[in-house]
């Protein structure tokens, strides 16, 4: 761990075992534009090089405050200048260690860049400015606020304005963080459910998209490789997979889909299996914002025994009670050992059985179900749910299946065509999609298509890969339309 000397402003590295015996202060703040911060590279040069930078005021103020303690502090840690950001290994190690570094600090100084020390603390305008400070919206400051034993808060001018515990009510109102996590008495992360902690991060934002997952490793006491360049959804899925390894807390599954992905309903056939395509997804969320309404979901030991769940090779296995949806169908309610605080009944989600002969399921894209009575008829089963939903192909190698071709044309609008096409494993999906596209284009446009490039997209749920083509098709004798065609295959039977 590299620390900054509060007198000389020189950096020095210390072994981890020595840092534990060394009292140090730590700064919690929101970053300025990178060019305005004093970085590790700047600190290798003469002080005259970086003293005019705007970020130098934060370093100077932090060091002065540490020196002003009743027992002066000789060392501080500030992320902008104590980490060599250009070394991936060092940056990754710092990110994985950050919760511990903030928890072990003798003092944590939180700098609120939008709050003026000249505004009286007891005035309404102060409360409004305080709770709207960007400090409470940034992703990394969440663990910086929660990990230390005590947090002292300062205005942008380094005037002391109070402590985290003293402001716990207004902070809780602004961030949805449970006040008990702010009073410094119970700082145990496991005292709060997974859903509660995810809720605290729901509205946080970060400059690097993947950081929305990496900044939560400490809050959930997990560790994983830091891979900048992977998309944020993959990073967040990896985070949840690591959480599954550490806990049996089923509230991890108690999230609501984004509003534009919510399923509106489904139709069932006489056999009880759905005929209209449901929006399906895996058991894990794609972003913390999907836990925005889960801040009051707590976990209880309701059943006679705890049912652990696990995840291997992207497949979750979980043993929980299932309540069939009447009339009998392939739809069930998966009951959790969770409930909303102050409300009766349990919470759960609706799931769909993907195959009549196998215990493979997928979640229906709809909000959490509440108020489930624990004494209603149910059956406890061990089921599997893949994080990426792929419908099983039960057809034989040369059998036929009915497929609905959904074609979206910029000019013609949305149309559907039902086709009976060979779908056996011996036939490539690309050929199936290609032949279907050719048929549709001839029927829909009345002319031959000229490919302008093919782009394949993988959709979650029941969709096969979609093909999009830009085509030239005759409308009238002297007109040519450049149209953008999007095609999806939806298996019906």
N, C-alpha and C positions, 0 to 999 in steps of 0.2 A: 504494500500500500504506500503510495507516494503522498507525503504531507508537505504543507507550506509553512515555513517558519514565520511566525507573526511579527518578528522583529526585523529580520533580514530580507524577507520575501524571497528566500531561496528554497527550492524544492529538495526533499530528501526522501529516499526510499527506506521502508522499514519492513522486516519480516512480520508475518501475521501474528505470531506468538508475542512479539514485542509490542505491537500496536495495542493488544488487549490490556497491557499494563500502562499504556501511555494515554493520559487524558488529552482529548483533542476536541475542538469545536468543529461543526459542520454547517455548511450553508445550504439552505433550501430556497430556490428562487426560480424565476422564469427567464429563459434565455433571451437575450437581445439577438438581432441578426448576427450571424457568426462573425462577420468582419468587425463588429463592434465589441466583441468579447475578447478578453485577454486569454489566449490559448496557451497550451503547453509549449508550442513553438516560440511564442512571444517571450515566455519566461526564460528561454535559453539565451536571450539577448539582453542588452543593457536596459535598465529600467526606463531610461529616457525614450526608448523605442515604443513602450506601451502605456506610459503614464497619461497620454492624451486620449487614449481610447475610452469610450463611454463606460465600458465594463470594468475599468480599473476602480471606479468608485465603489463597486460591490466588494472587490477584494480588499481595498483599504478599509472600508467600513467593517467588514467581517473581522479582520485582524485587530482593529482598534477595540471592537467589542470584546473579543476574546482576551485581550490584554487588560480590559477594564473589570474582569470578573474578580470576585473577592480573593480567589486564588488564581493569579494570572495564568492563562493558557498559552503555551508556547507554540502549539501546532493547530492548524485547521486543515480541513479538506474541502476543496471547491471543485466541482466537476469540470468546469470550463478549463482550468489550468493544471489540474492534478492528473488528468488522463491524457495519454498520447492517443488522440483520436485516430491517427493514421495507422496505428498498429491494431489489426483486427483481433488478435489474440488478447491483447491487453484490454481492449474495449469490451470484448465479450466477457472476460473475467470480471471486470468492474461492474458490468450490468448484473451479472449473477450474484455478486457480493454486495450490491448496494443496500439491500434491506439491512443486512448485518452491520454494515458500516454506519448507517444512520441509527440503528438500535444501540450500538455500542458507544456512540458519541457522548461526551460529557455534557455538551450543550448543542442544541440545534437552533440556528437563527433563521427564521423565515422572513424573507424580504418581500413585502407587498408593493409592487411597482406602481400601482394606481392609487394608493392611499397616501394622503398628505398628513404629516404630523401636526399641521396647523389647524386641522378640523377637530373641534371638541369631540371626544369619544362618546359623550352622552347625547349627541345631537342626532336627529333622524337622518340627516344627510350622510353622517359617518357610517351608519348601519348600511345604507344603500350602496355607498361606495365600497365598503368592506366586502359585502357578500357578492358584489359584481366584479371584484378584482380577478384578473385573468389567472392568478395563482390557483384559483379553485376550478379552473377549466382545463388545465394542462394535465397530460397523462402522467408524467414522471413525478409531479408534485404530490400525487395521491399517496404513494408509499413514503415519500419524504415527510408528509404530514402525520402518517400513522405509526411509523416505525419507532421514532425516538421516545424516550421516557417522558420528556417534556420538550415543548416547542415554544420558544419565545418569539413573538411577532414584532416586526419593525415596519415603520412607514418607509416610503422611498427615500426619505432624508435621514434614515437610521435613527429615528426617534422611537423609543420603545413604546408600544401601544397596548401590550397585554400578552396573554399566553393562550395556547390552544385550549386548555381546560376552561379558562375564563370566557372564551368566545364560543364554547361548544354548541350552544343553542343556535346562534346565528350561522355557524358553519354547517351544522346539521340541516338547517332549513335551506341553505343554499346548495348543498351537495348530496342530501339524502343519506349521509353517513350517520349511523347510529350514535347518539351522544355518548353512549358507554364506551365507544372506541376512541373517544376524544378526551375523556376525563383523566387519562393517565393511570387509572386504577386497574382496569382490565384491558391489557394490550395484547392478550393472547389471540392470535389469528383464528384459532379453532373455536373460539367462543361465538363466532358468527358463521352462519351457513354459507355455502358456496354461492348461492343465489344472492344473498345479501351483499357479499363482497363484490360480486360481479356488478350489481346495481350501482355501487359507488363509482364504478368506472364507466357507466353507460354514456355519459355526456362529455367524457374527457376527449381531448384531441391532441394530436402530436404532429410534428413536422415530417417525420418518417413513418409511413403507414404501418410497417411491421412493429413499431414500438408499442402499439396498442396491446400487443401480446407480451412483449418482452418486459414492459414496465410492471406487469402483474405477477411475474415469477415470485418475487419476494412476498407479496400479499398472500399467495397460495402455497408458499414454502416448497416450491419445485424448482428444478434446474433443467435447462435444455440448451442446445447449441443456438447461438445467435447467428442467423443466416439472413443478412440484409440482401434483398433482391428477390426473395420469395414473396409472394403476395400476402397481404395481411390476413386473409381468410385462412390460408394454409398455416401461418404462424399461430393463429388463434386456435385452430384445430389441434395443432401439436401441443399447445399449452393445456388444453382440456384433456388430451390423452395422458399427459403427465399427471394431471390432477386425479384422474381415475385411478392411477397406480397408488395414490397416497390416501385415498378416502373412500368411504362407502356412502358419502352424502349424495342422496339422489336429487337434491335441489339443483345440481348441475344441469339436470334435464328440464328444469322448470322455467322455460323461457318462451317468449311470444315471438312469432315470426314478424318480419317487417310488414307494415300494413299492405304494401302492394303485392305481397306474396301469400296473403291469407286465403285459404280455401273457402269458397262460398257454399259448397254443398256437393252431394254426390247422389247418383242413382244406382239402384241395385237390381240385379236380374232375379228371376224366380228362384235360382239356386242360392241366392243370398250373396253372391259375389258381385262387386261393383262393376258396372258396365261403362260408366262415364269416367274419364281419367281424372283421378284426384291429383292435386299437387302434393307430392311426397318429398320427404327429405330424411336425412339421417338424424340420429339422436342429439347431435351436438350443434350448438349455435355457431353462427359465422362471425358475430361481433358482440362485444359487451352491451351495445345499445339494446339488444334483444332481451336483456334482463332489467330494463328500465322499470318495469312494473313488478319486479320480484323482490323488492327491498324488504318486504314484511313476511317473506316465506321462511319458515323455520323448520328444522328437521327434528323429528321425534322418533323414539323407539316404540312404535305402535305394535308391530307384529311380535309374535312370541320369540322370534329369533331374528338376528340381523342377516340380511341378504346381501352378501358382497357382490359387486359387479366388476367386470374386468374388460380390457380391450386388448386384442391381439390382431396384428396384421390388418388394422382398420375395421375390425368387427367387434362390436360390443356384445357381451353376454351378460344378461341380467335376469335375476329371479325375483319376480314380483307378482302380486295378484292382478289378474285380468278380469274385467267385467265385460261380458258380451253386450254389444249394442243391439237392441231389439228393433225390428225382427231379426232373427239369426242371420248373420252375415260375416264377411271377412273383416269387420271393423270391431275393435275392442277399445276399452278404456284401460290404460295402464296406470295403476294407482301407486302413488309415492308415499313414503313415510314422511310426508311434509304437509304443512297447513299454513294458511295465512294467519298471522298473529291477530287474535281477537275475533276470529271468524270460525264458525263451526264447519266441520267436514274437511276432507282431505283434498289435495290437488292432484291432478294427473293430466295425461295427454291422450288424444285419440290416435290409435295406431291401426295400420292395415296389414293383414296377413298377405304375404306375397305369393304363397303357394299352398294349396290345400293339404299337401302331405309333408310339409316342413315347417318348423317353428321359426320362420324368417319373417321379419316385420319391418315396416318403415313408418315413420311418423307422418301424420297428416298435417299439412301446413295450416294450422289454425291455433288460436290462443289457448292458453292453459285452461283446463276445466276445473272449476272450483266447487266446493260444497259436496264432495262425493261422500256418501254415507259409508262408513266402514263395515256395517253389518249386512250390506246387500250381497246377493249371490255372486260369488267370484271363484276363480280357480287360480291357484298359484302355479306358474309355469316358469321354466327357464327358456328365455327366448334370445334370439340374436338379431342385432340391428347393425347394418353396415353404415359407416359414415358417408359413403357414396352409394346412393340407391341405384341398383341395376335390377330391373325385373328379370326373373328367371325365364329362360326359354325352354318350355316343356315340350316343344314340338320335336318330332323325329326329323332325321336329316333331310328328307325330301317332302315333308308335309307342307300344307299351306296354312297361312294365318291371315285373318282380316286385318288390314291396316287402314287407319284413317290418315289421309294426306291433308295436312293443314297448310294451305298456301296463302301467304300474305304478299300481296302485290301493291306497290306504291300507287299504281294507277287503278287497278281493278278492285282493290279492297281485299277482304278475307273470304276465302271459299274453302269448302271441304269436299273431298272425294274419297269414297271408300273403295279399296282395291283388295283383291285376293291375290296375294303374292307368295311365292316360295320363300320360306324363311329358315330353312334348315341350316345347320352349321357348315355344310359343305359349300354354301354360297356366301360370298363376302358381302358384308353390310354395305360397302361402298357401291357395289354393283346393284344391290337392291334399291338404294337411295337414288342412284343414277338413272335406273330404268324408270322409276316412279316419277322422277323429275321430268324426264323426256316426255312421258305420257301426259303429264299435267300441262306442260307448256304447250303441247300441240292442241290439247282440248281447250285450254283456257285462252291462248293467244291466237290460235288458228294459223300458226306459221312455224317455221323452223327457228330454233334458238341458236344464237352464236355466243359461245361462252366468252365472258370477259374475266375469267378467273374464278376459281372455286374456293370458298372459305368454309371450313368445317368448325362447328361449335359443339361442345359437349354440354348438354343441359342436364340438370339434376332431375331425379324423379323418373317418370315413365317415358321420357322422350328418347328416341334414338338420335344420333347426331344429325344436326340440321345442315342443309346445304343452301348457300345463298349464291345467286348468279345475277349478273347484270346482263340483260338480254336486249336484243333489238327485234322488235316485232311489228308487223304491218298493222296499222289502224285503218287508214284509208289509202287510196291509191297513191297519194303523193305525200303521205306522212309516215314518219318512222318514230316510234316511241322507244326511248331508253328507259327501261323499267328495272326496278330492283326487286328480285323475287326471293322470298324466304320460305323454305319448306321444312316441315317437321313431320316425322312419322310417329303416330300414336297407335300402339298395338291395342286392338279391341278384343280380339279372340284368337 
